[in-house]
Amino acid sequence: MPSSPDLNQLADDIKRWGRELGFQQVGITDIDLQQAEVKLQEWLAKGYHGSMEWLAAHGNKRSRPAELLPGTVRVISVRMDYLPGDTQQIKILKDPTKAYISRYTLGRDYHKLIRKRLSILAQQIDDALPADYEFKGQNRAFVDSAPVMERPLAEKAGLGWTGKHTLIINSGAGSWFFLGEIFTFVPLPVDTPAQPNQCGECTACLKVCPTDAFPRPYELDARRCISYLTIENKGAIPEEFREPIGNRIFGCDDCQAICPWNKYAHFTHETDFLPRHGLADSDLVDLFNWTEEEFLARTEGSAIRRVGYDGWLRNIAVGLGNAPSDERIVAALTAKKESCSELVQEHITWALAQQANPQRRRTRKIKRS
């Protein structure tokens, strides 16, 4: 008969190994995502995913782990803090000449770092199994790169609860963390979710959203979300959202920054997540003046690279249009206008019109019509 491992001891070891690898928490859950699947289908039916067609692809594999990786019976969910030390978020947001970049992308791309750590953990699990164990070698790591419902799995594994802004909140660590998973065939004991929803009557995250992207608590209309508009959206940014975007040129952290639970957040110890190239405190004009070669060199190994040079210029042009009228800004916009793509030209034209109208309305928030 094949040997059987001590699954309780293995589960304890997995959590210890995970902490040693730099994960702040490790949880284990089963693969029942029926409730999450219903919510996902309702959300997709409303069209809230916008142009992110990949969210509707792959059939039910996203909500049924055993269809994505046949044989899966458990998911090991991990989280890793990413917030750098004081990056003066509020100060940058209040200075319309500065570029605000979402805190998760100021350093190196998290995918490779976390995937490597998870691969090591998966190997440690495999090494701990008896040589003749039937499920040996059947672990697979995922980091936001496959149809995996990370947040429902993290919630089931006890890493936190889903907040009204749809992100996972941990009562002792806030929400500034990445998630990752290991799918395994090993029937490990599961963790009982330890954190009930503690949002209470608070609606701070819903009220602060500049583009009113939350139709109701726990539901996000990605088509209105600044992170979607500046990253996932590959076309023009709808004009109604350009002023409310302000100086946010890559993503948005407003709903996290205002969350009371983030007073318990911990700064990251990972040097790869620390800001590079001065991106935590850069002038919009300086970033707009980057050549494509400079953009590619300074975003190497960064999640920013995925928006492309055109997307980068598009986003910054909007920020420049929202900045106070300035001859230096007008000169930078004008200099690039003739040599860039039609997409960027459209946003430069808008920005120049904004710059030419010192009395323009400067709203930073709109309401859903």
N, C-alpha and C positions, 0 to 999 in steps of 0.2 A: 504493500500500500504506500502511496506517496506520503511524504512527511507533511505535517500541518504546522504552520508557525503559530506562536502565541500572538494572536491578533491584538489583544489589549496592550501588550507590551510594545508591539510594533507601532500602534497608534501613538503611544507615548513617545516612542523614539522618533517618529516622524515629526512630531511637534518640536521636540528638542533639536533635531537636525535642522529644521526650518529656521528656528531662532538663531542657531549658530551660523546659518547662511545669510542672515540679515533681514529675514522676514519678521515683522513685529507680531504677527499672529498667524496661526495655522488652524484650520477647522476641517472637519470631515462630515460630509453629508451624503444622503442617498440621492437618487437621480429623478425623483418624482417632481416634475415641474408643471403639473396639470394646470394649477391656478395661474401660473406665470404665462403659460401658453395661451390661455383664454384672453388674458390682458394684452398680450402681444398681438393677437389676431384682431382684437378690437381697435388697438392703436393703429395698426397698419390699415385697417378698413377706413379709418378717418383720414388717411393720407398724411399723417403727422411726420412720416419719415422723409418726406420731400423726395429728393433725387437719390436718396440712399437705397437704391433698389436691392442691394446686397442683403438688406435686413429682411426682405421678403423672399429671398432666394433659399435654396436648399431644403424646401419642403418643411418637415417638422424636425429636422436635425438640430436646429437651434434650441428647441425646448425638450428634445429627447436625446440625451447624451448617448444612449445605447444604439441609436441609429447613426450618429456621427462616428462612433467608434464601437462597433458591435462587440459585446462582451463586457462593456463597462457596467459596474454595479455601484461604484462610489466615486465621488469627486473630492479631491483634497483642494481646499480653497485657501489662498494665502493673501496677505496684504503687506505692502511696504510703503512706509512714509516717504513723501517726496518734497515736502515744502522746504525750500531753502531758508536760511536765517533771514532776518528782517530785510525784506526787499522793498520796503516802503510802498506797499501797494496803493494805499490811499493817496499818498503824496503824488505818485505817478499818475493816477487817475484824475487828480485834480489839476494837473498841469497839462493843458491841451497841446503843448509843444512837444511833449514826451510820448513815446510809444509804449502802450501797455500790452504785454505779452503774457498769456496765461502761464501761471507759475510752473505748471507741469512740464513745460517745454523750454525752460530757460537753459537747461543743461543738455546732456546727451539723451538720445532716444532710449526710453525705458525698456522697449521691447527686447532688445538683445541682452541687456543686463539681467532682467528678470527671467527670461527664457533660459539663459545659461545657468542661473541658480536653481531653477526648477528642474533642469535636466540633471544637475548634480544630485538633487534630492531624489529624483526618480531612480537614479542609479543606486543611491544608498538603500532605497527600499528594495530594489532588486537584489542587491548584494546580501541583504539581511534574510531573504527568503531561502528555504532549503533548496539544495541543488535540484531535487526532483519535484519541486512544487509545480503544480499544473499551470499556474498563472504567472510563472516567472517570465520577465521580459515583456510584460503587457501594460506598461505605464506610458502615458503620453502627456507632454506638457503643452499648455496653451497660454498665450498672452495676447488677448485682444486681436487675434489674427485668424480666427476660425469662427464658425457659427456656434458660439457658446454664450449662454445667458449668465454672464458673470455675476451680476448683482443679485438676482434671485438665489443663485447658488451660494454666494457669500452670506446672504441673509440666513439661509437654511443651515449653513455651517457655523452660525453663531458669531460672525465677524461684525455684525451690527444690524441696523434696521434701515429700510428704505425711507428716506426723508421726503418731505413734500416737494423737494426739488429733484426727486427721483434718484439721487445719489445715496450711497451707503454711508450712514453715520454711525460712529462708534462712540459710546458715552465717555470713553477714556482717551480717545484719540481724534475726535472730530471726523473730518471727511477727506483730508488732504493725503490720500494714499492710493497707490495702484493695486490692482487685483491680478491674480494669476491662478491657474488651475492645473491639477494633474488628474487625468482620467485614469482609473485603475480597475482591474478585474478582481482585485483582492477585496473580499467582503469585510472591510474594517468596521469596527464599531463606530456609529455615527454620533456626532455631538448634538445635544439639544440646544437649539437657539437660545442663547443666554440673555439676549437684549430685546425686550419688548419695545415697541414704537414709543418714543419719548418726545415727539414733536409737540404734543399737546395742542394748545390753541395758537401757538406761534405761527405767523404767516410772513415773517420777515423776508424769507427767500423769494416768496411770490411777489411781494410788493416792490422789492428792489430791482427786479428784472427790467432793464431799460426798454426792452421791446415787447414786454408783456407776453412772454413765451409759454406761460402756464395757464391753460384754459381753466384748470381747477387743480387743487392739491393732488400731488402724486401723478400728474400727467403733464408731459412736455410736448409742445408743438414745435418740433425741431425746425420747421420752416421759418420760425420767428426767432430762433435762438442765435445769438451772436457767434457762438462756437460753430454752428452749422454754416451760417452765412459767410464766415471768414475762412473756413477750412474745408468743409465737405462740399459746399456749393461751388461749382466750377464756372458758373455764368456770372452775369451782372448781379450786383447786390441791389435789390429793389429800393427805389429811391426813398420810400417811406421809412426805411430803416437806417438810412445813412447818417442822419444827424444823431439819432439815439445811440448809434455805435460809438460816437465820440472818438476817443483815441485808442480804442481796442483794436489792434491790428492782427491779432492771432488768438482767437479764443476769448473767453470771458470767465471771470471767477466771482462775479458779484454775489451770486446766490450762495456760494461757499463762504466768501469773506464775511458776510453779515450773519452767518449762522452762529447762534450763541454757543453751540457745542464745540465750535472750533477754538474756543479759548483753552480747550484741553489738547489741542493738536500739538504734536512734537515735531521739532525741526529734524530734517533728514541728516543721517550720518554718512550718506553715500556721496562721495566726492563727484561722481558722475552726474548727479542731479543739481550740482551747484551752477550758478549762472556763468555763461561763457560769452566772450566778445562784447561785454558791456551791455548785454541785451536787457538787463533788469532796469537800466536807466539810460536809454538812448533817445536822442532827439529824432523826431519823425523825419526831418529833412535829411539827416545824416544817413538813415536807413534807406530812404527813397533814392539817394544818390549812389547807392551801391550799384556797380555793374553786375551783369549776370554772373560773371566769373567770380566776383567778390561774394555774391549771394551763395553760389555753390560751394565756395571754399569755407565760408563762415557758418554755413548750416550743415556741413558734413557731419554725419552722425547725429543729426538733430531731427526731431519730429517736424520741425518747420519746413524741412526740405520738401515734404509731400505736397505743399500748397503750390509749389512751382514759382518761378520768377514772376510770371504774369499775375498770379494770385497775390503774391507779395506786394507788387506795385499797386494792384487794384486796391488792396486793403489800406495801404499807406496813403494812397491818394484820397481816400475817404477821410482818413485822419487829418490830413493836411487841409481838406476842405472845411473841417470842423475847428481848425486852429484859428487864433486871431489873425486878422489880415496882416500880412508881412511880405515885404518885397522879396525877401530871400525865398519864401515859399513859392511865390508866383514865378520867380525865376527858375526854380527847380522843376516845377510842374511844366512850365513852358518848354524848357530844354528837352524834356523827355517826350513831349506830346507827339512829335512827328515820327519818332523812331520806334514807337511801341505798338503793340497789337491794338486792334479795334476795341477789345474789351477794356484795356487799360485807358485808351483814349477817351472812352465814354466817361470813365470815372474822373479822369483829369479835367475834362470839360466841365463836369459838375463842380469839381473842387475849385476851378478858376472862377466860376460864376459865384460860388460862395465867398471866395476871397475878394471879389469885386463888390460885394454887398456887405459893408460893415454893419448895417442895421439888420442883418438877417436874423431870423428866429433861431435861438440857440437852445432848443429843447434837448434834453438828454433822456427823455422818457416818452413813450407813446402808449396809448391804450388800445386794446383790441376793439375793432369796429364791430 
